[in-house]
Amino acid sequence: EPLPVTKTAGDKVTAGTINCDGQMTVRAEHSGQQTVIADIVRLVEMAQARTAPIQRLADTVAGKFAYGVMALSAATFGFWALAGTKLFPQVLASAAQAGSAAAAACAACLKADMATGAAAATGKVAALILSAQMACNVLVTACPCALGLATP
């Protein structure tokens, strides 16, 4: 017991009882697997062996969330590679101005190829690099959440 409890003749005691004053005669009524401590150990083992319902729900959600994040990242890549830079051309220009190394390289390629007339091919390369960067942004932002949910 967490606090001292006074016992008198005839009271039951459990393992770990301390005699602070006088003599005490104890008769063991149970031993081995029939003790209270054995029952506690058995209950703890049973509780650890089974999965809590909320843990099963979290595992299910985390599994689907991880696949959802990967699908969203792929969709982001596809959007920016196929239509995003055509619908929002200012994004590539603003990324180059913001100092992104990949976007700056893309912008440099665009400037160099515009002078030679190959801007269409380099524009596709720039769009792919921006698409990959956007897809990575989605993964980096969302995946730590998925990993945290999936970790037991």
Backbone bond lengths (Angstrom), bond angles and torsions (degrees), N, CA, C in turn:
res aa  C-N    CA-C-N  psi(-1)  N-CA   C-N-CA  omega(-1)  CA-C   N-CA-C  phi
1 E - - - 1.448 - - 1.520 108.86 -
2 P 1.311 117.99 149.28 1.459 119.50 -175.06 1.534 113.65 -68.63
3 L 1.317 117.35 -29.27 1.456 122.04 178.91 1.521 109.18 -120.20
4 P 1.322 117.61 151.32 1.468 119.26 178.78 1.537 111.42 -60.07
5 V 1.323 114.99 136.92 1.465 121.48 178.71 1.522 107.29 -125.42
6 T 1.307 115.27 131.06 1.458 119.94 179.56 1.524 109.06 -76.52
7 K 1.326 116.01 132.47 1.465 121.98 178.20 1.518 108.61 -116.97
8 T 1.310 116.30 148.88 1.467 121.69 176.84 1.517 108.67 -119.35
9 A 1.298 116.58 173.24 1.466 121.59 -179.69 1.523 109.49 -56.44
10 G 1.336 116.51 130.61 1.458 121.82 178.18 1.524 113.45 96.63
11 D 1.329 118.11 -13.84 1.471 120.65 178.33 1.530 109.76 -72.78
12 K 1.332 115.21 150.04 1.460 120.00 177.05 1.520 109.13 -85.71
13 V 1.309 115.37 142.34 1.460 122.04 176.13 1.521 108.26 -122.90
14 T 1.326 115.22 158.76 1.466 119.74 178.72 1.524 108.90 -116.30
15 A 1.326 115.31 173.38 1.463 120.25 178.31 1.520 108.75 -59.03
16 G 1.308 116.42 140.24 1.454 121.16 -179.40 1.514 113.40 93.34
17 T 1.317 118.17 3.52 1.460 121.36 177.97 1.522 109.16 -69.59
18 I 1.322 116.16 135.76 1.466 121.28 -178.85 1.528 108.98 -110.80
19 N 1.320 114.49 131.34 1.466 120.96 175.69 1.523 107.00 -93.11
20 C 1.318 116.34 112.44 1.464 119.92 -176.88 1.529 112.49 -92.82
21 D 1.347 118.31 -19.93 1.465 118.97 -173.80 1.523 108.67 -153.69
22 G 1.292 117.43 122.26 1.458 120.89 173.78 1.505 113.77 90.34
23 Q 1.338 114.13 -164.37 1.459 121.15 -178.49 1.520 109.90 -103.71
24 M 1.329 114.00 159.03 1.449 118.70 179.96 1.521 108.00 -148.16
25 T 1.315 115.27 133.70 1.455 120.85 175.00 1.525 106.30 -111.19
26 V 1.322 116.13 128.10 1.467 121.20 -175.81 1.520 108.58 -122.17
27 R 1.324 115.70 136.91 1.459 121.34 175.31 1.528 107.43 -113.68
28 A 1.325 116.03 122.84 1.470 120.92 179.77 1.519 108.98 -77.63
29 E 1.322 116.48 121.05 1.464 121.72 178.74 1.526 111.63 -96.62
30 H 1.316 115.95 -25.81 1.466 120.70 179.87 1.520 108.41 -137.09
31 S 1.333 116.18 151.35 1.453 120.14 176.58 1.526 109.20 -145.47
32 G 1.321 115.22 162.11 1.469 120.55 175.64 1.513 113.19 63.61
33 Q 1.331 116.12 -122.49 1.456 122.39 -174.90 1.530 113.46 -77.71
34 Q 1.299 118.25 -1.83 1.470 121.11 -178.14 1.531 112.33 -100.41
35 T 1.320 118.53 5.50 1.463 120.92 -176.79 1.524 110.97 -86.58
36 V 1.307 115.86 165.62 1.461 121.83 178.27 1.523 110.05 -64.93
37 I 1.330 117.00 -39.46 1.463 120.26 179.93 1.528 110.28 -64.84
38 A 1.316 117.67 -39.62 1.468 120.26 176.83 1.522 110.35 -62.96
39 D 1.339 117.10 -38.26 1.465 120.33 176.51 1.522 111.33 -63.30
40 I 1.329 116.85 -41.25 1.460 120.89 179.20 1.525 110.28 -63.82
41 V 1.326 116.71 -45.30 1.467 121.15 178.86 1.521 110.00 -60.76
42 R 1.306 117.63 -43.24 1.458 122.30 179.87 1.538 110.93 -62.56
43 L 1.329 116.97 -43.23 1.463 120.50 179.11 1.528 111.92 -65.61
44 V 1.329 117.25 -39.87 1.462 120.60 178.38 1.527 110.33 -64.98
45 E 1.333 117.13 -42.38 1.462 120.10 178.37 1.521 111.30 -62.86
46 M 1.316 117.22 -40.29 1.472 120.61 177.92 1.522 110.77 -64.57
47 A 1.336 116.78 -41.44 1.460 120.29 -179.57 1.524 111.22 -65.86
48 Q 1.331 117.44 -37.29 1.459 120.37 179.30 1.522 111.95 -74.10
49 A 1.304 117.57 -27.08 1.460 121.25 -177.23 1.526 112.31 -74.84
50 R 1.315 117.20 -28.84 1.462 118.45 -177.55 1.523 110.05 -99.50
51 T 1.309 115.39 155.77 1.456 122.04 179.81 1.523 108.60 -96.70
52 A 1.308 115.67 132.65 1.462 120.14 178.38 1.524 109.57 -68.79
53 P 1.329 118.09 147.69 1.472 120.22 -179.89 1.529 113.04 -57.23
54 I 1.319 117.50 -38.18 1.468 119.73 -179.55 1.522 110.89 -69.00
55 Q 1.338 117.03 -30.50 1.465 120.05 177.49 1.526 109.88 -70.15
56 R 1.326 116.97 -39.73 1.472 119.70 177.11 1.525 110.30 -62.53
57 L 1.338 116.78 -41.23 1.460 120.73 178.53 1.524 110.65 -63.75
58 A 1.330 116.94 -44.38 1.469 120.63 179.35 1.524 111.06 -62.68
59 D 1.334 117.78 -39.80 1.468 121.05 178.32 1.530 110.77 -63.96
60 T 1.312 116.88 -41.76 1.464 121.18 179.72 1.524 110.68 -64.94
61 V 1.330 116.03 -47.30 1.461 120.18 -179.51 1.522 110.65 -63.81
62 A 1.326 117.21 -43.13 1.463 120.85 -178.93 1.521 111.32 -63.21
63 G 1.329 116.59 -40.27 1.455 119.96 178.72 1.516 111.88 -62.60
64 K 1.317 116.47 -45.36 1.469 120.27 179.59 1.525 111.00 -71.36
65 F 1.327 116.63 -34.64 1.459 120.58 179.86 1.527 110.64 -64.86
66 A 1.332 116.99 -41.00 1.469 120.23 179.76 1.523 110.83 -62.44
67 Y 1.340 117.27 -44.00 1.464 119.91 177.24 1.522 110.72 -66.37
68 G 1.313 116.71 -37.30 1.463 120.58 177.71 1.519 111.84 -62.97
69 V 1.321 117.22 -40.59 1.467 121.32 179.05 1.525 109.83 -65.39
70 M 1.326 116.88 -41.99 1.462 119.07 178.55 1.536 111.01 -64.81
71 A 1.330 116.68 -39.59 1.461 120.17 177.92 1.527 110.80 -65.86
72 L 1.322 116.90 -41.54 1.459 120.56 178.16 1.527 110.92 -64.08
73 S 1.318 117.12 -38.13 1.457 120.60 177.15 1.529 110.63 -64.69
74 A 1.327 116.94 -42.78 1.466 120.42 177.59 1.528 111.10 -64.53
75 A 1.336 116.28 -40.09 1.467 120.06 177.69 1.527 110.75 -64.87
76 T 1.322 116.81 -38.05 1.465 120.49 177.23 1.518 110.51 -62.81
77 F 1.343 115.83 -45.48 1.460 119.80 177.22 1.526 110.46 -58.48
78 G 1.330 116.49 -48.09 1.458 120.86 -178.84 1.524 112.49 -61.05
79 F 1.320 116.70 -43.79 1.464 120.06 -179.65 1.518 110.96 -61.68
80 W 1.354 116.70 -50.43 1.460 119.25 -176.32 1.521 111.51 -70.62
81 A 1.326 118.74 -29.60 1.466 120.65 179.23 1.521 111.51 -74.14
82 L 1.330 116.84 -36.99 1.469 120.19 -175.01 1.523 113.86 -93.35
83 A 1.318 117.41 -44.86 1.465 118.30 -171.34 1.519 114.56 -130.41
84 G 1.306 118.61 -21.91 1.460 121.19 -171.61 1.510 114.86 -60.04
85 T 1.338 117.15 -45.18 1.466 119.13 -178.64 1.523 111.79 -74.40
86 K 1.330 117.00 -20.08 1.474 119.91 175.66 1.530 110.09 -79.67
87 L 1.329 115.76 -39.52 1.466 119.56 179.32 1.527 112.38 -76.62
88 F 1.324 116.41 -34.07 1.463 121.96 -177.12 1.530 110.36 -129.30
89 P 1.332 118.91 69.68 1.474 120.15 -176.98 1.531 112.55 -65.52
90 Q 1.312 116.77 -22.65 1.463 119.81 -179.09 1.528 111.80 -67.99
91 V 1.334 118.38 -20.41 1.467 121.12 -179.54 1.521 110.36 -65.00
92 L 1.327 116.93 -43.37 1.465 120.27 179.29 1.521 110.69 -64.92
93 A 1.320 116.05 -41.75 1.470 119.83 179.54 1.524 110.91 -66.37
94 S 1.335 117.42 -42.57 1.469 119.43 -179.11 1.523 111.15 -69.93
95 A 1.340 118.28 -31.80 1.459 121.02 176.78 1.528 109.76 -66.10
96 A 1.335 116.86 -37.56 1.456 120.18 178.00 1.525 110.46 -67.04
97 Q 1.320 117.11 -38.16 1.466 120.95 179.26 1.521 112.02 -71.64
98 A 1.337 116.63 -29.08 1.464 120.70 -177.89 1.523 111.46 -72.73
99 G 1.307 117.85 -15.11 1.458 119.50 176.20 1.511 114.28 101.21
100 S 1.309 118.56 9.65 1.454 120.86 177.03 1.524 108.76 -64.97
101 A 1.311 117.63 128.54 1.465 121.76 -177.08 1.523 111.28 -62.21
102 A 1.334 116.51 -44.30 1.465 119.78 -179.20 1.530 110.32 -66.36
103 A 1.320 116.78 -42.83 1.463 120.19 -179.41 1.527 110.55 -68.66
104 A 1.324 116.53 -36.41 1.463 119.78 178.45 1.524 110.38 -64.69
105 A 1.328 116.23 -40.16 1.459 120.15 177.14 1.521 110.43 -63.69
106 C 1.329 115.87 -40.02 1.467 120.11 178.55 1.514 110.59 -63.60
107 A 1.340 115.92 -44.75 1.459 119.96 -179.51 1.525 110.57 -64.11
108 A 1.334 117.42 -38.88 1.465 121.02 178.17 1.523 110.42 -64.36
109 C 1.331 115.79 -40.56 1.470 119.71 177.29 1.520 110.76 -62.74
110 L 1.334 115.82 -42.02 1.461 120.28 179.65 1.520 110.77 -62.05
111 K 1.322 117.28 -45.09 1.470 120.54 -179.32 1.517 111.19 -63.81
112 A 1.330 115.88 -42.97 1.465 119.55 -178.82 1.517 110.97 -66.41
113 D 1.317 116.65 -41.54 1.460 119.36 -176.82 1.516 112.85 -78.02
114 M 1.330 117.64 -23.65 1.457 119.36 176.25 1.529 109.14 -64.77
115 A 1.336 114.60 -34.76 1.465 118.41 178.83 1.523 110.75 -68.13
116 T 1.316 118.13 -32.39 1.462 120.75 -178.34 1.517 112.61 -95.32
117 G 1.320 117.64 -8.87 1.457 120.57 177.99 1.513 114.29 91.96
118 A 1.318 119.08 8.76 1.461 122.21 -178.89 1.518 111.17 -105.34
119 A 1.313 117.37 33.80 1.459 121.59 -175.07 1.520 112.25 -66.10
120 A 1.328 117.45 -29.71 1.464 119.31 -177.61 1.518 111.18 -65.25
121 A 1.335 117.74 -43.93 1.464 120.66 -179.95 1.514 111.13 -68.64
122 T 1.313 117.42 -42.20 1.454 120.23 -179.17 1.519 110.34 -71.66
123 G 1.316 116.93 -31.73 1.464 120.30 176.27 1.520 110.65 -60.90
124 K 1.325 116.45 -36.00 1.470 119.43 177.09 1.518 111.01 -68.79
125 V 1.332 116.95 -38.59 1.456 120.19 177.44 1.523 109.76 -64.64
126 A 1.323 115.84 -43.52 1.464 119.87 178.51 1.527 110.46 -61.87
127 A 1.319 117.26 -40.33 1.465 120.95 178.82 1.521 110.99 -65.23
128 L 1.340 117.56 -38.97 1.463 120.67 178.36 1.524 111.76 -66.58
129 I 1.328 116.19 -40.36 1.468 118.89 179.06 1.522 110.17 -66.21
130 L 1.320 116.97 -43.43 1.471 120.24 177.24 1.527 110.30 -63.73
131 S 1.323 117.12 -39.77 1.467 121.18 178.52 1.524 111.25 -61.53
132 A 1.320 116.40 -44.30 1.469 120.31 178.69 1.524 110.64 -64.00
133 Q 1.319 116.32 -39.03 1.463 119.85 178.88 1.525 110.61 -65.00
134 M 1.314 117.21 -43.22 1.470 120.74 179.18 1.534 110.67 -65.18
135 A 1.330 117.46 -41.08 1.464 120.89 178.79 1.522 110.68 -63.74
136 C 1.328 116.56 -41.47 1.475 119.83 176.67 1.517 111.25 -64.44
137 N 1.320 117.07 -36.56 1.470 119.80 177.44 1.525 110.89 -60.14
138 V 1.327 116.80 -41.58 1.464 120.26 178.73 1.525 110.19 -63.53
139 L 1.334 117.34 -45.96 1.465 120.70 -179.35 1.522 112.15 -63.28
140 V 1.322 116.80 -45.21 1.461 120.52 -177.24 1.529 110.91 -65.74
141 T 1.325 116.34 -36.06 1.454 120.07 -178.99 1.521 111.89 -73.73
142 A 1.320 117.88 -41.93 1.460 120.81 -172.08 1.523 114.63 -94.62
143 C 1.309 118.98 -29.63 1.462 119.42 -173.38 1.519 115.71 -66.41
144 P 1.325 121.02 -35.35 1.463 117.25 176.01 1.526 112.37 -57.52
145 C 1.329 116.72 -32.58 1.466 119.92 176.25 1.520 110.28 -66.15
146 A 1.318 116.89 -44.23 1.463 120.30 -179.95 1.521 110.62 -64.44
147 L 1.317 116.81 -40.46 1.467 119.19 178.71 1.511 111.18 -66.07
148 G 1.316 116.92 -39.38 1.464 119.93 178.36 1.513 112.54 -64.17
149 L 1.317 117.17 -36.86 1.456 120.69 178.35 1.530 111.11 -72.66
150 A 1.323 116.00 -34.90 1.465 119.27 -175.20 1.529 112.77 -79.64
151 T 1.320 117.81 -18.77 1.457 120.48 -178.55 1.519 110.33 -79.16
152 P 1.329 118.67 123.87 1.469 118.77 -178.99 1.517 112.20 -73.23
